[in-house]
Amino acid sequence: MTRFLIPLLLFVIAMGIFFGFTRDTIDQIGIAQAKITELDQALANDKDLRKIRTEKLEVYNSFSNADLDRINKLIPDSIDNVRLIIDIDNLAAKYGMVVKNARIKTDGMTPEVVGNNGKKYGSVILNFSVTGGYNELKLFLHDLQTSLRLVDVTGLAFIASDKDSNEYSFEVRTYWLK
C-alpha cells in the first residue's frame, strides 16, 4: 500500500510546489498577455487612424488654393474686424454707398459656443450705417447675403428723407472658428 501511497503523495507535493511557486509567474504571464492584446489593439487603431488621416490629407490637398481661401473667408479662424469692415464697404461701394459709423460691439462677443460637431466658434456684432436708395439697399442686402463671409443681419433701421436716398442702420453678426 505504501507502494502506491508514497508516489501519490510525492506527486501531490510536486504539484503543490509547482503551482505554489509558479502561480505568481502564471499570473504575470496572464497580465502580460492582456497588455500585449491591448497594445496590439492600440497598434491596429493607430494604423486605422493613420490611414484615415492620409485619406483626409489627400482630400484636403485636392482643394485648390482659391477654394481654401474661400473656405477661410466663409468661416475664418480668427476675427479680423478691419477686414470685415473693408469687405462690407466694398459691397456697399458697388452701389454708391459708403459705410459710416462702423463699430464693433465687444459685449456681443459670445465666449464659447459649441456646435453639434463639437467645434468652438465665436461671434461678434458689427453696427454700421449706409446711405442710398431702396433699390441699392435691396442689391446691397442680396450681395451681403450671397457673400462668402458668413453674416447674419440681426437688425435694420432706416431714416427716410425727402430725397431719394435714406439712411440705413445695420446690425450684423459674424462668426469665426476658435
C-alpha positions in Angstrom: 0.0 0.0 0.0 2.8 2.3 0.7 4.0 1.4 -2.7 1.0 3.4 -4.2 0.7 5.9 -1.4 4.2 7.3 -1.5 4.3 8.1 -5.3 0.8 9.6 -5.0 1.9 11.7 -2.0 5.1 12.8 -3.9 3.0 13.7 -6.9 0.6 15.8 -4.9 3.6 17.5 -3.2 5.3 18.1 -6.5 2.0 19.6 -7.9 1.7 21.8 -4.8 5.3 23.1 -5.1 4.9 23.6 -8.9 1.7 25.6 -8.7 2.7 27.3 -5.5 5.9 28.7 -6.9 4.8 29.2 -10.4 1.4 30.8 -9.6 2.8 34.3 -9.5 4.6 33.7 -12.7 1.5 32.4 -14.4 -0.4 35.4 -13.2 2.3 37.7 -14.5 2.2 35.9 -17.8 -1.6 36.4 -18.0 -1.2 40.1 -17.2 1.5 40.4 -19.9 -0.7 38.7 -22.4 -3.6 41.1 -21.7 -1.2 44.0 -22.1 0.1 42.6 -25.4 -3.5 42.3 -26.6 -4.3 45.8 -25.5 -1.2 47.1 -27.3 -2.0 45.1 -30.4 -5.4 46.8 -30.5 -3.9 50.2 -30.0 -1.5 49.5 -32.9 -4.4 48.4 -35.1 -6.2 51.6 -34.1 -3.1 53.7 -34.9 -2.9 52.1 -38.3 -6.6 52.8 -39.0 -6.2 56.4 -37.8 -3.1 56.9 -40.0 -5.0 55.6 -43.0 -7.9 57.9 -42.3 -5.5 60.8 -41.8 -3.8 60.1 -45.1 -7.2 59.9 -46.8 -8.3 63.2 -45.3 -5.0 64.8 -46.2 -5.4 63.7 -49.8 -8.9 65.3 -49.8 -7.5 68.5 -48.3 -4.7 68.6 -50.8 -7.1 68.1 -53.6 -8.6 71.6 -52.9 -7.2 74.4 -54.8 -5.7 77.4 -53.0 -8.7 79.5 -54.2 -11.1 77.1 -52.6 -9.2 77.1 -49.4 -9.2 80.9 -49.4 -13.0 80.9 -49.9 -13.4 78.4 -47.0 -11.2 80.6 -44.8 -13.2 83.7 -45.8 -16.5 81.9 -45.1 -15.6 81.0 -41.5 -12.2 82.4 -40.6 -10.1 81.0 -37.8 -9.8 84.4 -36.2 -11.8 87.6 -36.2 -10.4 90.4 -38.3 -12.6 93.4 -37.7 -10.8 95.6 -40.2 -11.1 93.1 -43.0 -14.8 92.6 -42.2 -15.5 96.3 -42.4 -13.5 96.6 -45.6 -15.4 93.7 -47.2 -18.7 95.3 -46.3 -17.5 98.7 -47.5 -16.5 97.1 -50.8 -20.0 95.6 -51.2 -21.6 98.9 -50.4 -19.3 100.8 -52.8 -20.6 98.8 -55.7 -23.9 100.6 -55.3 -22.6 104.1 -54.5 -23.0 103.7 -50.7 -20.4 104.3 -48.1 -20.1 102.6 -44.8 -20.3 105.1 -41.9 -20.2 104.8 -38.1 -18.9 101.3 -38.1 -18.3 100.0 -34.6 -17.9 96.6 -33.1 -19.9 95.6 -30.0 -17.4 93.9 -27.8 -20.1 92.9 -25.3 -21.8 91.0 -28.1 -18.9 88.6 -28.4 -20.0 85.1 -27.3 -17.4 83.5 -25.1 -17.7 79.9 -26.3 -20.4 78.3 -28.2 -20.1 74.6 -29.0 -21.8 73.4 -32.2 -23.2 69.9 -32.9 -19.8 68.8 -34.2 -18.0 70.0 -31.0 -16.2 72.8 -32.7 -16.0 76.1 -30.9 -16.7 79.3 -32.6 -17.2 82.9 -31.6 -19.3 85.7 -32.9 -19.1 89.5 -32.9 -21.7 92.1 -33.7 -21.0 95.0 -36.1 -23.1 98.1 -36.3 -22.8 100.4 -39.4 -24.8 102.8 -41.5 -25.1 103.4 -45.2 -27.0 106.0 -47.3 -28.7 105.2 -50.5 -31.9 104.4 -52.3 -34.2 101.5 -51.7 -33.1 99.6 -54.9 -29.5 100.0 -53.9 -30.4 98.7 -50.4 -32.0 95.6 -51.9 -29.0 94.9 -54.1 -26.6 95.5 -51.2 -28.6 93.1 -49.0 -28.5 90.5 -51.7 -24.8 90.8 -52.1 -24.4 90.7 -48.3 -26.5 87.5 -48.3 -24.5 85.8 -51.0 -21.1 86.9 -50.0 -18.6 84.3 -48.9 -18.4 85.8 -45.4 -21.0 84.3 -43.1 -23.0 87.3 -41.9 -26.4 87.4 -40.2 -28.3 90.7 -40.3 -29.8 91.0 -36.8 -31.1 94.5 -37.1 -32.0 97.1 -39.7 -33.4 100.5 -39.1 -33.9 103.4 -41.6 -34.4 107.1 -41.5 -36.4 108.3 -44.5 -35.6 111.6 -46.2 -37.3 113.8 -48.7 -34.7 112.9 -51.3 -34.4 109.6 -53.0 -31.8 108.3 -50.5 -32.4 107.1 -47.0 -30.0 106.3 -44.2 -30.0 102.6 -43.2 -28.5 101.4 -39.9 -27.4 97.8 -39.8 -26.6 95.4 -37.0 -24.9 92.2 -38.3 -23.4 89.2 -36.5 -20.4 87.4 -38.0 -18.6 84.2 -36.8 -15.2 82.7 -36.7 -13.7 79.4 -35.5 -11.8 79.4 -32.2 
